[in-house]
């Protein structure tokens, strides 16, 4: 095992003219990672897995390894001379009031607010426009260290009751607390062991939720693959909750969700075996002992009920419509052969919402929002002229609402809120952040570049105005490319600090995402997954060719499926970048489906057990299995959380151990493991700031900066 890695470094450049900057070496002594014989055989091929023992998240050996790795990583980070300055700047910029869109429940208007550096957003409420707001829920009081977060909040039909879920330590497992909303008092015992679930109320009587049986072994890593939908009636213990769907051989699905229509008449159930595709069932709750009616009995499409008007159902679907459309059907005969187009498919991807008695059809046009308003007869009322070019969110509320709120943002514009009148289409700015950042100093440009197979890929590049194209701008290339997820322009405080330092932030819309519909998504799945990596590589080559940056000043970044992206690209093209930041990544592709709900990702990835062809294809890009000894890899900081039960940290542990053993160059290969943290949701403000500071400091330091770029000239040097 390679035990030592030396890298060139310099001390802080002192301003005094009498001081000469000194260079020193940071010596990184990696912890010894034991290699234990473990072999799996796939289609006659033996695969060694020497770090299998790191999958045991409950073992003292794994715990010791985590502590040892963190000691090395933080020892390195503490040596970076401008790390504290960077943190001060990020904290200062972060410290402004942030507000969520108000929404009405019963007699109250509720909203989320963060005063600036609070670890978690607080839920406030008020009666009427002229009354003072009061605290309804303060998640900052849920735990001393800010690691317990509010994960969901849902109100009964009349707003008199509420149920909220909490996440502890970042886990996907939830607890649900039930309140008398008017009195803001807990009214019964906490529900436990709930996972991947919404809360959908049936009138004011109770609600539906979903969960798995607790797995054998570790609840943070053991496989969970049979979801169930339950109904909890208020005033009864959880052990008496009614199983609504799931749990039988013919109802075995990895994900099951249920939702009740706003008028309370129908329950819709969505069973699925993967993150794409679902069956669709319905039950008429107005009829005693009604049976489920099947609308779709297959998982070939993504189809969801978005509204009803009496027995008329409005369904969003991609059946025969890769970019999605809305159809209508009567609940008496709801099968697909009776569907009638309501808002037909267009060349752009549809994401609809409803409110105020209207439909709001948001389209992505090259990842940029356009919004159109329709009535319940399908008549176009108007195009909503947005405040600028970027991403709109919201445009939803209850049927009786005459006003609601929407948000608008882009990469260089902090999100603002607007109050919208549904009848006139007029809107006014409701709230604008008071932030120490001037958007007019920055610019975003969308470009189209050519990937390896000739496909045109859009990318938005954001930076300070007047940027010199000299190949020496520190650049972060961020990507995802999977699960039909669309990356649309949005403001990030940490990215603002990066650009403030002269950095470039570039986001390509890779295949595998949802920016151009189902065909775009499918083009980055299974045996076409390499397209995603090729698209990302081509983005890096474009930025280099156009002299935005060069290898010495390029960092690649991504999380979850984006962590896989970074891991695959840095092992395929280690010559392309200076820094790699794979976060909570799916990095062991041969075994990802054996942990928690990982098997549900097979629509995008396939599995190593599907066929010999699929096994060989996956093995060909799996980051853990493509680390090669004697290779000079970029400076790498792997990040994960010890309570990540979505993409278990063993992925990151194995990858980091493999890199540390194989690294031939002087670049550090570190792993930063957050304690009492999960996949990312609910992470405290303090934890987010600390992580972003460490990532940016690590990146700039390994690009050769002695001080923050806006304070000093880049110092180029060699060992």
C-alpha positions as CSV (number, residue, x, y, z in Angstrom):
1,X,0.0,0.0,0.0
2,X,1.2,3.5,-0.8
3,X,1.6,5.1,2.6
4,X,3.0,8.5,1.8
5,X,2.0,11.3,-0.6
6,X,4.0,14.5,-0.7
7,X,2.7,17.5,-2.5
8,X,4.1,20.9,-3.1
9,X,2.6,23.7,-1.0
10,X,3.3,27.1,0.1
11,X,2.7,29.1,3.3
12,X,0.5,32.2,3.3
13,X,2.0,35.0,1.3
14,X,2.6,37.7,3.8
15,X,1.9,41.3,2.7
16,X,5.0,42.6,4.3
17,X,7.6,43.5,1.6
18,X,10.3,42.2,4.0
19,X,8.9,38.7,4.0
20,X,9.7,36.1,1.4
21,X,7.1,33.4,0.9
22,X,8.3,30.0,2.0
23,X,7.5,26.7,0.4
24,X,7.0,23.6,2.4
25,X,5.8,20.1,1.9
26,X,2.6,18.8,3.4
27,X,3.3,15.1,4.1
28,X,0.1,13.0,4.1
29,X,0.4,9.7,5.9
30,X,-2.7,7.7,5.0
31,X,-4.1,5.3,7.6
32,X,-3.4,1.6,6.9
33,X,-6.4,0.1,5.3
34,X,-6.4,-3.7,5.7
35,X,-7.1,-5.9,2.7
36,X,-9.2,-9.0,3.4
37,X,-9.8,-11.7,0.9
38,X,-13.3,-11.5,-0.5
39,X,-14.2,-12.8,-3.9
40,X,-17.5,-12.7,-5.9
41,X,-18.0,-14.5,-9.2
42,X,-20.1,-13.0,-11.9
43,X,-20.7,-15.1,-15.0
44,X,-17.5,-17.0,-14.4
45,X,-15.4,-13.9,-13.7
46,X,-13.9,-13.7,-10.2
47,X,-13.9,-10.1,-8.7
48,X,-11.7,-9.4,-5.7
49,X,-13.3,-7.1,-3.1
50,X,-10.5,-6.5,-0.5
51,X,-12.3,-3.7,1.3
52,X,-15.6,-5.5,1.7
53,X,-15.1,-5.2,5.5
54,X,-15.8,-1.4,5.2
55,X,-19.4,-2.2,4.4
56,X,-20.0,-3.1,8.0
57,X,-21.1,0.2,9.4
58,X,-21.6,-1.2,12.9
59,X,-18.1,-2.7,13.3
60,X,-15.5,-1.0,15.6
61,X,-12.9,-1.5,12.8
62,X,-14.9,0.6,10.4
63,X,-15.4,3.2,13.1
64,X,-11.7,3.4,13.8
65,X,-11.0,3.7,10.1
66,X,-13.4,6.6,9.8
67,X,-11.8,8.4,12.7
68,X,-8.3,7.8,11.3
69,X,-9.2,9.1,7.8
70,X,-10.9,12.2,9.3
71,X,-7.8,12.9,11.4
72,X,-5.7,12.9,8.3
73,X,-8.1,14.9,6.2
74,X,-8.7,17.6,8.8
75,X,-5.1,17.8,9.5
76,X,-4.5,18.6,5.9
77,X,-7.3,21.1,5.6
78,X,-6.2,22.9,8.7
79,X,-2.9,23.6,7.0
80,X,-4.5,25.6,4.2
81,X,-3.6,29.1,5.1
82,X,-6.7,30.9,3.7
83,X,-9.3,28.4,4.9
84,X,-10.4,30.6,7.8
85,X,-10.6,33.7,5.6
86,X,-12.8,31.7,3.2
87,X,-15.1,30.6,6.0
88,X,-15.5,34.2,7.3
89,X,-16.5,35.4,3.8
90,X,-18.9,32.5,3.3
91,X,-20.5,33.0,6.7
92,X,-20.9,36.7,6.0
93,X,-22.5,36.2,2.6
94,X,-24.7,33.4,4.0
95,X,-26.0,35.6,6.8
96,X,-29.1,37.1,5.3
97,X,-32.8,36.4,5.9
98,X,-34.3,33.7,3.6
99,X,-37.9,33.2,3.1
100,X,-40.1,30.4,1.6
101,X,-43.4,30.9,-0.2
102,X,-46.3,31.4,2.1
103,X,-49.2,28.9,2.0
104,X,-52.7,28.9,3.6
105,X,-53.9,26.2,5.9
106,X,-57.2,26.8,7.7
107,X,-57.2,30.2,9.3
108,X,-53.5,30.7,9.1
109,X,-50.9,31.6,6.5
110,X,-47.6,29.6,7.1
111,X,-44.1,30.2,5.8
112,X,-40.6,29.0,6.3
113,X,-37.9,31.5,7.3
114,X,-34.2,31.4,8.3
115,X,-32.8,34.5,10.0
116,X,-29.4,33.9,8.3
117,X,-27.2,31.4,10.0
118,X,-29.8,29.3,11.7
119,X,-29.1,25.6,11.3
120,X,-32.6,24.8,10.2
121,X,-35.5,26.9,8.7
122,X,-38.3,27.8,11.2
123,X,-42.0,27.5,10.4
124,X,-44.0,30.6,11.2
125,X,-47.7,31.4,10.9
126,X,-50.0,34.4,11.1
127,X,-53.7,35.2,10.9
128,X,-54.3,37.9,8.4
129,X,-51.9,40.4,6.8
130,X,-51.7,42.8,9.7
131,X,-50.9,40.4,12.5
132,X,-47.5,39.4,13.9
133,X,-46.1,36.0,12.9
134,X,-45.6,33.4,15.6
135,X,-43.3,30.4,15.6
136,X,-45.2,27.2,14.8
137,X,-42.2,24.7,14.5
138,X,-38.6,25.4,15.3
139,X,-36.4,22.5,14.1
140,X,-33.4,24.2,15.7
141,X,-34.8,23.0,19.0
142,X,-35.2,19.3,17.9
143,X,-31.5,18.5,18.8
144,X,-28.6,20.3,20.4
145,X,-26.3,19.8,17.5
146,X,-28.7,20.7,14.7
147,X,-28.6,17.2,13.2
148,X,-32.4,16.5,13.6
149,X,-34.3,18.2,10.8
150,X,-37.9,18.8,9.7
151,X,-38.4,16.4,6.8
152,X,-42.1,17.1,5.9
153,X,-45.2,18.9,7.0
154,X,-48.8,18.2,6.0
155,X,-52.2,19.6,7.2
156,X,-55.6,18.0,7.4
157,X,-58.3,19.4,5.0
158,X,-59.5,22.1,7.4
159,X,-56.1,22.9,8.7
160,X,-57.0,21.9,12.3
161,X,-54.5,19.0,12.4
162,X,-50.9,18.7,11.2
163,X,-48.4,15.9,11.0
164,X,-44.7,16.5,10.5
165,X,-41.8,14.1,10.0
166,X,-38.3,14.4,11.3
167,X,-35.0,13.0,10.2
168,X,-32.3,12.2,12.8
169,X,-28.7,12.3,11.8
170,X,-29.6,12.7,8.1
171,X,-31.2,9.2,7.9
172,X,-34.0,8.5,5.4
173,X,-35.9,6.8,8.3
174,X,-38.5,9.2,9.7
175,X,-40.6,9.7,12.8
176,X,-44.0,11.4,12.5
177,X,-45.4,13.7,15.2
178,X,-49.1,14.7,15.1
179,X,-50.4,18.1,16.3
180,X,-53.6,19.9,17.1
181,X,-52.6,22.8,14.8
182,X,-54.8,25.4,16.4
183,X,-53.3,24.8,19.9
184,X,-49.9,23.7,18.5
185,X,-49.9,20.7,20.9
186,X,-48.9,17.1,20.3
187,X,-52.0,15.0,20.5
188,X,-50.8,11.4,20.3
189,X,-47.8,9.1,20.3
190,X,-45.0,9.5,17.7
191,X,-45.1,7.2,14.7
192,X,-41.8,5.5,13.9
193,X,-39.9,3.5,11.3
194,X,-41.3,5.4,8.3
195,X,-39.2,5.7,5.1
196,X,-39.6,7.3,1.6
197,X,-43.0,8.6,2.5
198,X,-45.3,11.5,2.1
199,X,-48.2,12.3,4.4
200,X,-51.6,12.5,2.7
201,X,-54.6,13.3,4.9
202,X,-58.1,11.8,4.5
203,X,-60.2,14.8,5.5
204,X,-59.4,15.4,9.2
205,X,-59.6,11.8,10.3
206,X,-56.2,10.4,9.6
207,X,-53.5,10.1,6.9
208,X,-51.7,7.7,4.6
209,X,-48.0,7.0,4.8
210,X,-45.5,4.5,3.5
211,X,-42.7,2.4,5.0
212,X,-40.7,-0.8,5.0
213,X,-40.4,-3.5,7.6
214,X,-37.3,-2.8,9.6
215,X,-34.5,-4.8,7.9
216,X,-32.4,-7.4,9.6
217,X,-28.9,-6.2,10.5
218,X,-28.0,-2.5,10.1
219,X,-31.0,-0.2,9.4
220,X,-28.5,2.1,7.6
221,X,-27.2,-0.4,5.1
222,X,-29.4,-3.6,5.0
223,X,-31.5,-4.1,1.9
224,X,-35.1,-2.7,1.9
225,X,-37.2,-3.7,-1.1
226,X,-40.9,-4.2,-0.1
227,X,-42.7,-0.9,0.5
228,X,-46.1,-0.8,2.0
229,X,-48.8,1.9,2.2
230,X,-50.6,2.3,5.6
231,X,-53.5,4.4,6.9
232,X,-53.2,5.9,10.4
233,X,-56.5,6.9,12.0
234,X,-56.2,9.6,14.6
235,X,-56.5,8.4,18.2
236,X,-55.4,4.9,17.5
237,X,-51.9,3.3,18.2
238,X,-49.6,2.8,15.3
239,X,-49.7,-1.0,15.7
240,X,-53.4,-0.8,14.6
241,X,-52.6,1.1,11.4
242,X,-54.3,-0.4,8.4
243,X,-52.2,-1.9,5.6
244,X,-53.7,-0.4,2.4
245,X,-51.4,-1.8,-0.3
246,X,-48.3,-3.9,-0.5
247,X,-46.9,-6.8,1.5
248,X,-48.2,-9.7,-0.6
249,X,-46.4,-11.5,-3.4
250,X,-48.6,-9.8,-6.1
251,X,-48.1,-6.4,-4.5
252,X,-44.3,-6.5,-3.9
253,X,-42.9,-3.2,-4.9
254,X,-39.8,-1.2,-3.8
255,X,-41.7,2.1,-3.7
256,X,-45.4,2.7,-3.0
257,X,-46.9,6.1,-2.4
258,X,-50.5,7.2,-1.9
259,X,-52.2,10.6,-2.3
260,X,-55.8,11.9,-1.6
261,X,-57.4,14.4,-4.0
262,X,-58.0,17.9,-2.6
263,X,-61.7,17.3,-2.4
264,X,-61.1,14.1,-0.4
265,X,-63.0,11.8,-2.8
266,X,-60.2,9.7,-4.3
267,X,-57.1,7.8,-3.1
268,X,-54.5,7.1,-5.7
269,X,-51.7,4.6,-5.2
270,X,-48.5,4.5,-7.2
271,X,-46.6,1.2,-6.9
272,X,-43.2,1.0,-8.7
273,X,-40.2,-1.3,-8.7
274,X,-37.7,1.4,-9.8
275,X,-37.3,5.2,-9.8
276,X,-38.9,5.3,-13.2
277,X,-42.2,3.8,-14.2
278,X,-45.3,3.2,-12.0
279,X,-48.6,1.4,-11.9
280,X,-51.7,3.5,-11.1
281,X,-54.6,2.5,-8.9
282,X,-57.6,4.4,-7.5
283,X,-60.2,4.0,-4.7
284,X,-63.3,6.1,-4.4
285,X,-63.3,7.1,-0.7
286,X,-66.9,8.3,-0.8
287,X,-68.0,4.7,-1.2
288,X,-67.9,2.3,1.8
289,X,-65.7,-0.8,1.3
290,X,-64.8,0.4,-2.3
291,X,-62.2,-1.8,-4.0
292,X,-59.2,-0.5,-5.9
293,X,-59.7,0.1,-9.6
294,X,-56.7,-0.3,-11.8
295,X,-55.9,2.5,-14.2
296,X,-52.5,1.2,-15.3
297,X,-51.3,-2.3,-14.5
298,X,-47.8,-2.0,-15.8
299,X,-44.7,0.2,-15.0
300,X,-43.9,1.2,-18.6
301,X,-44.8,4.9,-18.0
302,X,-44.7,7.7,-15.4
303,X,-48.3,8.6,-14.8
304,X,-49.7,10.7,-12.0
305,X,-53.0,12.3,-11.1
306,X,-52.6,16.0,-10.8
307,X,-56.2,17.2,-10.3
308,X,-59.8,16.1,-10.4
309,X,-63.1,18.0,-11.0
310,X,-65.7,15.7,-9.7
311,X,-65.3,12.4,-11.5
312,X,-63.1,14.0,-14.2
313,X,-59.5,13.0,-13.6
314,X,-56.5,14.9,-15.0
315,X,-53.4,12.7,-15.4
316,X,-49.9,13.7,-16.3
317,X,-48.2,11.0,-18.3
318,X,-45.4,10.2,-20.7
319,X,-47.3,7.4,-22.3
320,X,-46.7,7.9,-26.0
321,X,-45.4,11.3,-25.0
322,X,-41.7,11.4,-24.0
323,X,-42.0,15.1,-23.1
324,X,-45.1,14.5,-21.1
325,X,-48.7,15.6,-21.6
326,X,-51.9,15.9,-19.6
327,X,-54.9,13.7,-20.4
328,X,-58.4,13.5,-18.9
329,X,-60.6,10.5,-18.2
330,X,-63.8,9.8,-16.2
331,X,-63.2,7.9,-13.0
332,X,-66.0,5.4,-14.0
333,X,-63.9,4.2,-16.9
334,X,-60.3,5.3,-16.2
335,X,-58.2,2.9,-18.2
336,X,-55.8,4.2,-20.8
337,X,-57.9,3.5,-23.9
338,X,-60.3,6.2,-22.7
339,X,-57.8,8.9,-22.1
340,X,-58.3,12.2,-24.0
341,X,-55.5,14.7,-24.6
342,X,-56.0,17.9,-22.5
343,X,-52.6,19.6,-22.9
344,X,-50.9,17.8,-25.7
345,X,-47.2,17.0,-25.8
346,X,-44.9,19.7,-27.2
347,X,-41.2,19.7,-28.2
348,X,-40.4,20.9,-24.6
349,X,-40.7,19.0,-21.3
350,X,-43.9,19.7,-19.3
351,X,-44.0,20.1,-15.5
352,X,-47.6,21.1,-14.5
353,X,-49.1,22.4,-11.3
354,X,-52.6,23.6,-10.3
355,X,-54.0,26.4,-8.2
356,X,-56.7,29.0,-8.1
357,X,-58.9,27.0,-10.5
358,X,-56.2,26.9,-13.2
359,X,-53.5,24.7,-14.6
360,X,-50.0,26.1,-14.9
361,X,-47.9,24.4,-17.4
362,X,-44.2,25.0,-16.9
363,X,-41.9,24.0,-19.8
364,X,-38.2,23.6,-19.9
365,X,-36.8,25.3,-23.0
366,X,-33.1,24.3,-23.0
367,X,-33.4,24.1,-19.2
368,X,-35.0,27.5,-19.0
369,X,-38.5,28.0,-17.6
370,X,-41.5,29.1,-19.5
371,X,-45.0,29.1,-17.9
372,X,-48.5,29.0,-19.5
373,X,-51.8,29.3,-17.7
374,X,-54.8,27.1,-18.8
375,X,-58.4,26.8,-17.5
376,X,-60.1,23.5,-16.7
377,X,-61.4,23.3,-20.3
378,X,-57.9,23.3,-21.7
379,X,-58.1,26.9,-23.0
380,X,-54.8,28.9,-22.9
381,X,-55.4,31.9,-20.8
382,X,-51.9,33.5,-21.0
383,X,-48.2,33.0,-21.0
384,X,-46.8,34.2,-17.7
385,X,-44.0,36.6,-18.5
386,X,-41.3,35.7,-15.9
387,X,-39.0,38.3,-14.3
388,X,-36.0,37.1,-16.4
389,X,-34.2,34.1,-17.9
390,X,-33.9,31.3,-15.3
391,X,-36.0,28.9,-13.2
392,X,-39.5,29.5,-11.8
393,X,-41.0,27.5,-9.0
394,X,-44.3,27.3,-7.3
395,X,-47.4,28.3,-9.3
396,X,-49.6,26.2,-7.1
397,X,-52.2,26.4,-4.4
398,X,-55.7,25.4,-3.5
399,X,-58.6,25.7,-5.9
400,X,-60.1,28.6,-4.0
401,X,-56.9,30.6,-3.8
402,X,-57.1,33.9,-5.8
403,X,-53.4,34.6,-5.1
404,X,-50.4,32.5,-4.6
405,X,-46.6,32.8,-4.8
406,X,-43.9,31.8,-7.1
407,X,-40.1,32.0,-6.9
408,X,-37.6,33.0,-9.5
409,X,-33.8,32.5,-9.6
410,X,-30.8,31.8,-11.9
411,X,-27.1,31.2,-11.4
412,X,-26.3,34.8,-10.6
413,X,-29.6,36.0,-9.1
414,X,-30.6,35.1,-5.6
415,X,-34.2,33.7,-5.4
416,X,-37.0,36.2,-4.9
417,X,-40.7,35.6,-4.3
418,X,-43.6,37.1,-6.3
419,X,-47.3,37.3,-5.5
420,X,-49.4,36.2,-8.4
421,X,-53.1,37.1,-9.1
422,X,-54.6,34.1,-10.9
423,X,-57.4,36.0,-12.7
424,X,-55.4,39.0,-14.0
425,X,-52.0,37.4,-14.4
426,X,-50.4,40.4,-12.7
427,X,-47.7,39.8,-10.1
428,X,-45.7,41.9,-7.7
429,X,-42.4,41.2,-5.9
430,X,-43.3,40.0,-2.5
431,X,-39.8,39.5,-1.1
432,X,-36.3,40.1,-2.2
433,X,-33.2,38.9,-0.3
434,X,-31.0,41.6,1.2
435,X,-27.7,39.9,0.3
436,X,-24.1,41.2,0.0
437,X,-23.9,40.2,-3.6
438,X,-24.4,42.2,-6.7
439,X,-25.8,40.1,-9.6
440,X,-25.0,42.8,-12.2
441,X,-21.3,42.1,-11.7
442,X,-21.8,38.6,-13.1
443,X,-23.0,37.0,-16.2
444,X,-24.4,33.6,-17.4
445,X,-24.0,32.3,-20.9
446,X,-25.6,29.2,-22.4
447,X,-23.5,27.4,-25.0
448,X,-24.0,24.2,-26.9
449,X,-21.0,21.9,-27.4
450,X,-20.6,18.6,-29.2
451,X,-20.2,15.3,-27.3
452,X,-18.3,12.3,-28.5
453,X,-21.1,10.9,-30.6
454,X,-22.1,14.2,-32.1
455,X,-24.9,15.0,-29.7
456,X,-25.3,18.7,-28.9
457,X,-25.3,19.4,-25.2
458,X,-26.3,22.7,-23.5
459,X,-24.1,24.2,-20.8
460,X,-24.5,27.3,-18.7
461,X,-21.3,29.1,-17.8
462,X,-21.4,31.8,-15.1
463,X,-18.6,34.1,-13.9
464,X,-17.6,37.7,-13.2
465,X,-18.0,40.1,-16.1
466,X,-14.8,40.9,-17.9
467,X,-13.3,37.5,-17.3
468,X,-10.1,37.0,-19.2
469,X,-10.0,33.8,-21.3
470,X,-6.4,32.9,-20.5
471,X,-6.8,29.3,-19.4
472,X,-6.0,30.1,-15.8
473,X,-9.4,30.7,-14.2
474,X,-10.2,28.3,-11.4
475,X,-13.3,26.4,-12.7
476,X,-15.8,24.0,-11.2
477,X,-17.6,21.8,-13.7
478,X,-20.7,20.4,-12.0
479,X,-22.8,17.6,-13.3
480,X,-25.4,14.9,-12.5
481,X,-26.8,13.1,-15.6
482,X,-29.3,10.6,-14.3
483,X,-32.7,9.6,-12.9
484,X,-34.5,12.1,-15.1
485,X,-33.3,14.9,-12.9
486,X,-33.0,18.3,-14.6
487,X,-30.4,20.9,-13.6
488,X,-32.0,24.3,-14.1
489,X,-30.4,27.6,-13.2
490,X,-30.5,28.4,-9.5
491,X,-28.5,30.6,-7.1
492,X,-26.0,29.1,-4.6
493,X,-24.3,31.1,-1.9
494,X,-21.2,28.9,-2.0
495,X,-21.0,29.3,-5.8
496,X,-21.4,33.0,-5.4
497,X,-18.3,33.0,-3.1
498,X,-16.5,30.9,-5.7
499,X,-17.3,33.3,-8.5
500,X,-16.4,36.3,-6.3
501,X,-12.9,34.8,-6.1
502,X,-12.7,34.9,-9.9
503,X,-14.0,31.3,-10.3
504,X,-16.0,30.0,-13.2
505,X,-19.0,27.7,-12.5
506,X,-20.2,25.6,-15.4
507,X,-23.2,23.2,-15.5
508,X,-23.9,21.0,-18.6
509,X,-27.2,19.3,-19.0
510,X,-26.0,15.8,-19.6
511,X,-27.9,12.9,-21.0
512,X,-29.6,10.8,-18.3
513,X,-31.3,13.9,-17.0
514,X,-34.8,15.1,-17.8
515,X,-34.1,18.3,-19.6
516,X,-35.3,16.9,-23.0
517,X,-37.7,14.3,-21.8
518,X,-37.7,10.5,-21.6
519,X,-35.6,10.0,-24.7
520,X,-32.9,12.2,-23.2
521,X,-33.1,10.3,-19.9
522,X,-33.0,6.9,-21.5
523,X,-30.0,7.9,-23.6
524,X,-28.0,7.9,-20.4
525,X,-29.1,4.7,-18.8
526,X,-28.0,1.1,-18.7
527,X,-25.9,0.2,-21.7
528,X,-25.8,3.8,-22.7
529,X,-24.5,5.1,-19.4
530,X,-21.1,6.0,-21.0
531,X,-22.9,8.7,-22.9
532,X,-23.2,10.6,-19.6
533,X,-19.5,10.4,-18.9
534,X,-18.6,11.3,-22.5
535,X,-20.9,14.4,-22.3
536,X,-19.1,15.5,-19.1
537,X,-15.6,14.9,-20.6
538,X,-16.6,16.9,-23.7
539,X,-17.8,19.8,-21.4
540,X,-14.3,19.8,-19.8
541,X,-12.6,19.8,-23.2
542,X,-14.8,22.7,-24.4
543,X,-13.9,24.8,-21.4
544,X,-10.3,24.1,-22.0
545,X,-10.4,24.7,-25.7
546,X,-12.2,28.0,-25.2
547,X,-9.6,28.9,-22.6
548,X,-12.0,29.4,-19.7
549,X,-9.6,27.1,-17.9
550,X,-7.0,24.4,-18.3
551,X,-6.2,21.1,-16.6
552,X,-4.3,22.8,-13.8
553,X,-7.3,25.0,-12.9
554,X,-10.2,22.6,-13.5
555,X,-12.2,20.8,-10.8
556,X,-15.1,18.4,-11.4
557,X,-17.9,18.0,-8.8
558,X,-21.0,16.0,-8.4
559,X,-23.1,14.2,-5.7
560,X,-24.9,10.9,-5.5
561,X,-25.4,9.8,-9.2
562,X,-23.2,12.9,-9.8
563,X,-20.6,11.3,-7.5
564,X,-20.6,8.3,-9.8
565,X,-20.1,10.7,-12.7
566,X,-17.0,12.3,-11.1
567,X,-15.6,8.9,-10.1
568,X,-16.0,7.4,-13.5
569,X,-14.6,10.5,-15.3
570,X,-11.6,10.8,-13.1
571,X,-10.7,7.2,-13.5
572,X,-11.2,7.3,-17.3
573,X,-9.5,10.6,-17.8
574,X,-7.3,11.5,-14.9
575,X,-5.3,13.8,-17.2
576,X,-8.3,16.1,-17.7
577,X,-8.6,17.9,-14.3
578,X,-6.6,19.0,-11.3
579,X,-9.2,18.4,-8.6
580,X,-12.0,15.9,-8.3
581,X,-14.8,16.1,-5.7
582,X,-17.1,13.0,-5.7
583,X,-19.8,13.4,-3.0
584,X,-22.0,10.6,-1.6
585,X,-21.3,8.8,-4.8
586,X,-22.6,5.4,-6.1
587,X,-19.1,4.1,-6.7
588,X,-19.2,0.3,-6.3
589,X,-21.5,-0.5,-9.3
590,X,-21.3,-4.2,-8.9
591,X,-22.9,-4.2,-5.4
592,X,-24.9,-1.0,-5.2
593,X,-28.2,-2.9,-5.5
594,X,-27.5,-5.0,-2.4
595,X,-27.7,-2.0,-0.1
596,X,-30.9,-0.3,1.3
597,X,-33.1,0.6,-1.6
598,X,-30.4,0.5,-4.2
599,X,-32.1,-2.2,-6.3
600,X,-34.6,0.5,-7.2
601,X,-32.0,2.3,-9.3
602,X,-31.8,-0.5,-11.8
603,X,-33.8,1.4,-14.4
604,X,-30.9,3.8,-14.8
605,X,-28.0,1.4,-14.1
606,X,-29.0,-2.2,-14.7
607,X,-27.3,-4.6,-12.3
608,X,-24.3,-6.9,-12.4
609,X,-26.6,-9.8,-12.1
610,X,-28.8,-9.1,-15.1
611,X,-26.6,-10.6,-17.8
612,X,-23.0,-11.1,-18.7
613,X,-23.2,-8.1,-21.1
614,X,-24.6,-5.8,-18.4
615,X,-22.0,-7.1,-15.9
616,X,-19.1,-6.4,-18.2
617,X,-20.5,-3.0,-19.2
618,X,-21.0,-1.9,-15.5
619,X,-17.6,-3.3,-14.5
620,X,-16.1,-1.2,-17.4
621,X,-17.0,2.1,-15.7
622,X,-17.5,1.2,-12.0
623,X,-15.1,3.7,-10.2
624,X,-14.1,1.3,-7.5
625,X,-13.1,-1.3,-10.1
626,X,-11.3,1.0,-12.4
627,X,-8.7,2.5,-10.0
628,X,-5.4,1.4,-11.5
629,X,-2.1,1.2,-9.5
630,X,0.6,3.5,-10.7
631,X,-1.8,6.2,-12.0
632,X,-1.4,9.9,-11.2
633,X,-4.9,10.8,-10.1
634,X,-6.1,14.4,-9.6
635,X,-6.2,15.8,-6.1
636,X,-9.3,14.2,-4.7
637,X,-11.5,14.8,-1.7
638,X,-14.3,12.2,-1.4
639,X,-17.2,13.3,0.9
640,X,-19.9,11.3,2.5
641,X,-21.9,11.0,5.7
642,X,-21.8,8.2,8.2
643,X,-25.6,8.0,8.3
644,X,-26.2,8.0,4.6
645,X,-28.7,5.2,4.2
646,X,-29.5,6.0,0.6
647,X,-26.0,5.7,-1.0
648,X,-24.2,3.9,1.9
649,X,-20.8,5.4,2.8
650,X,-19.1,2.1,2.0
651,X,-19.1,3.2,-1.6
652,X,-16.9,6.2,-0.7
653,X,-14.9,4.2,1.8
654,X,-13.8,1.7,-0.8
655,X,-13.1,4.3,-3.4
656,X,-10.9,6.4,-1.1
657,X,-9.0,3.3,0.1
658,X,-8.4,2.2,-3.5
659,X,-7.2,5.6,-4.6
660,X,-4.9,5.9,-1.6
661,X,-3.2,2.6,-2.5
662,X,-3.0,3.3,-6.2
663,X,-2.0,7.0,-6.3
664,X,1.3,7.4,-8.1
665,X,1.5,11.2,-8.2
666,X,1.9,13.8,-5.5
667,X,-1.8,14.8,-5.3
668,X,-3.6,14.1,-2.1
669,X,-6.5,11.6,-2.1
670,X,-8.5,12.3,1.0
671,X,-12.0,11.4,2.4
672,X,-14.0,13.7,4.5
673,X,-16.7,11.9,6.5
674,X,-19.4,13.9,8.2
675,X,-20.6,12.4,11.5
676,X,-24.4,12.2,12.2
677,X,-25.0,13.2,8.6
678,X,-26.8,11.5,5.7
679,X,-27.2,11.9,2.0
680,X,-27.6,15.7,2.3
681,X,-31.2,16.6,3.1
682,X,-31.7,18.4,6.3
683,X,-28.0,19.1,6.9
684,X,-27.5,22.0,9.2
685,X,-26.3,25.4,7.9
686,X,-23.1,25.1,10.0
687,X,-22.3,21.7,8.5
688,X,-23.0,22.9,4.9
689,X,-20.8,26.0,5.3
690,X,-18.0,23.9,6.8
691,X,-18.1,21.4,4.0
692,X,-18.3,24.0,1.2
693,X,-15.3,25.9,2.8
694,X,-13.3,22.7,2.9
695,X,-14.1,21.8,-0.7
696,X,-13.2,25.3,-2.1
697,X,-10.1,25.6,0.1
698,X,-8.9,22.2,-1.0
699,X,-9.6,23.0,-4.6
700,X,-7.9,26.4,-4.7
701,X,-4.9,25.2,-2.7
702,X,-4.3,22.3,-5.1
703,X,-4.6,24.6,-8.0
704,X,-1.6,26.4,-6.5
705,X,-3.2,29.4,-4.8
706,X,-1.3,30.7,-1.8
707,X,-4.1,33.2,-0.8
708,X,-7.6,33.7,-1.9
709,X,-7.5,34.6,-5.6
710,X,-9.1,38.1,-5.3
711,X,-6.3,39.0,-2.8
712,X,-3.2,37.7,-4.5
713,X,-1.7,36.7,-7.9
714,X,-1.6,33.0,-8.7
715,X,1.8,31.6,-7.7
716,X,2.8,28.9,-10.1
717,X,5.5,26.6,-8.9
718,X,6.8,23.1,-9.3
719,X,8.1,20.6,-6.8
